[in-house]
Amino acid sequence: MLHKDMGSTVQAWHTLEGMVYVPHMEEEYQRLVAFLDDLIDAVGEDETHPLASLMEVVGVLIERYEEEHVPELTKE
């Protein structure tokens, strides 16, 4: 059984699915980074901003990609 708000969630997701996703390729990663930059510009440091949690989720997706695909810099 679907949660009573699932219908509105599905409708909202159709709007967001092109912007919020797990990146698997460099191009997707770069688009997600650009989206995060836009969110940072809009949210700033306002933790009560309506998009603050979205900014955090996008940051986690980027961090995950970097952990899996970006080699760490080593000190020489």
Secondary structure, 3 states (H helix, E strand, C coil): CCCCCHHHHHHHHHHHCCCCCCCCCHHHHHHHHHHHHHHHHHHCCCCCCCCHHHHHHHHHHHHHHHHHHCCCCCCC
